[in-house]
């Protein structure tokens, strides 16, 4: 054939040989495949810029046809084969439905649907109001004029990105690959989806049932069966992590970086054996504009000085729990954790000795001042040392021209009538600073004002310049002084978790743990101990709806306590406790209303959290249209410390109230 018997066609992404052939009137791509110049395209999808040689169809006259009379001719292969991902609609013509440009993980219980979030997720084809109510559900649409029959099958699979040396996706050479056979749950990361002919009038257009993305195998099973259904009725695709806690590529794979790809192989493509049939492909990312990272760092306390870590947990355990369960919980609202250093030059996960008994508290919770009458009033205490340090410290003091007593001095403060706790603390700081030899330093901190208090209480932290541990001993206070004097002596294996009536104040033991490694307001700090006496975890919300005097100062906010035993160990039990505590801090709120029909599956459920991860576990963060009632402080504060119920999108409150600890993707 001569050159003028061919036309060169520059392909676009998504084109197929069959589709290009159809534009020129061919029923299929057989003639196009036979052209020698098209040999490179016989076993791979066309890419934008590929030049396909198309032989022109021979023109001929239709004999016996009358002129000036309308005749109907059928053009084979039109419309061109196509695939896309849609949400669908009830009334809009199918061809005019909006093509989705991204997908999201659903906030619903995986097998439930409807505007109330408690109806069954529909398993039928066509428009279903309950499935349509979930804005994150989607369908696959196939157009194939040569398909024949009333259904076709599509492969839907998850794709993982290739990361560069810096741990980020190289935007210049973005590459996404299917999961490998050896990857965890590889069989759940690809499903067969049946698409049914939409109507007799639209015989070339096929659509799937409503589909969802799942982040754990229990949600996947609820949607796609266990074992996975292969008859096209699967409705869930696993888009999950590979986390193992070893800080390698498996941990670095982000759920929100993944894409989904739908592939349809044209049923009547005539590709001979050994050649790949024409395929149409639709590939979508997660919603990029909504993605944010939650900055966090973790402080784990040892059970004794130089001893084992809390409940024996390791860095690998912390990373595993964070990059698996924490990540899965927050992927549904487009958030993901990122470790940041605890301090400049410090690790992102640090292991600390128990804090020494070196913090005094003046007028815990009640904030009372020194009495207005009577006296004289006095407080005193000795700055001791651990027994193993006494001899060396005394020797160092005498070697510096001091006495042995200067290594363990007694501090005495004469109190003035009506002094507030802050004034008492200032006097203690001054007295410690005046001790001989500049061995000691003291710093005071005002705590949040308790709801029934007249003043703020104060903490005084005393340290040694030689880094030895200070042990406050023999503290005394003249009876009737009005103020109270406490020393935080933390039982590190079973920390006192008793909370005062004014939650923001905490108790001295809890504050002492935080002061051992103070955090900042631009990240979440987690403090891990073996266990606590009254709780398994506690979120220190910023309390921004309270009046200013009653709000805690940094670092007593944007932080969480979590029990190491069971919650942070190497296993998968109690997976939601750790992310649950962050779920108080980020939205600055408490628990959901237990009377709500969706309280049980909500991550912020008040009662016992689900031990494992069944589909109805307490692991959901609901978003519009499924609104849920939850508690927070009443901004009006008609009564100090009054709370109120808020009904709305929990997800939106997480993203807006938690903005100070989030960063762009």
Secondary structure, 3 states (H helix, E strand, C coil): CCHHHEEEEECCCCCCHHHHHHHCCCCCCHHHHHCHHHHHHCCCCCCCCCEEEEECCCCCCCCCCCCCCCCCCCCCCCCCCEEEEECCCCCCCHHHCCECCEECCCCCCCCEECCCCCEECCCCCCCCHHHHHCCCCEEEEEECCCCCCCEEEEEEEEEEECECCCCCECHHHCCEEECCCCCCCHHHHEEEEEEEECCCCCCCEEEECCEEEECCHHHHHHHHCCCCCCCCECCEEECCCCCCCCCCHHHHCCHHHCEEEEEEECCCCCCCCCCCCCEEEEEEEECCCCCEEEEEEEEEEECCCCCCEHHHCCHHHHHHHHHHHHHHHHHCCCEEEEECCCCCCCCCEEEECCCCCCEEEECCCCCCCCCCCCCCEEEEEEEEECHHHHHHHHHHHHHCCCCHHHHCCEEEEEECCCCCHHHHHHHHHHHHHCCHHHCEEEEEEECCCCCCCCCCCEEEEEEECCCCCEEEEEEEECCCCCCCEEECCCCCCCECCCCCCCHHHCCHHHHHHHHHCCCCCCCEEEEEECCECCCCEEEECCCCCCCHHHCCCCCCCCEEEEECCCCCCCCCCCCHHHHHHHHHHCCCCCCECCCCCCCCCECCCCCCCCCCCCCCCCCECCCCCCCEEEEEECCCCCCCCCEEEEEECHHHHHHHHCHHHEEEC
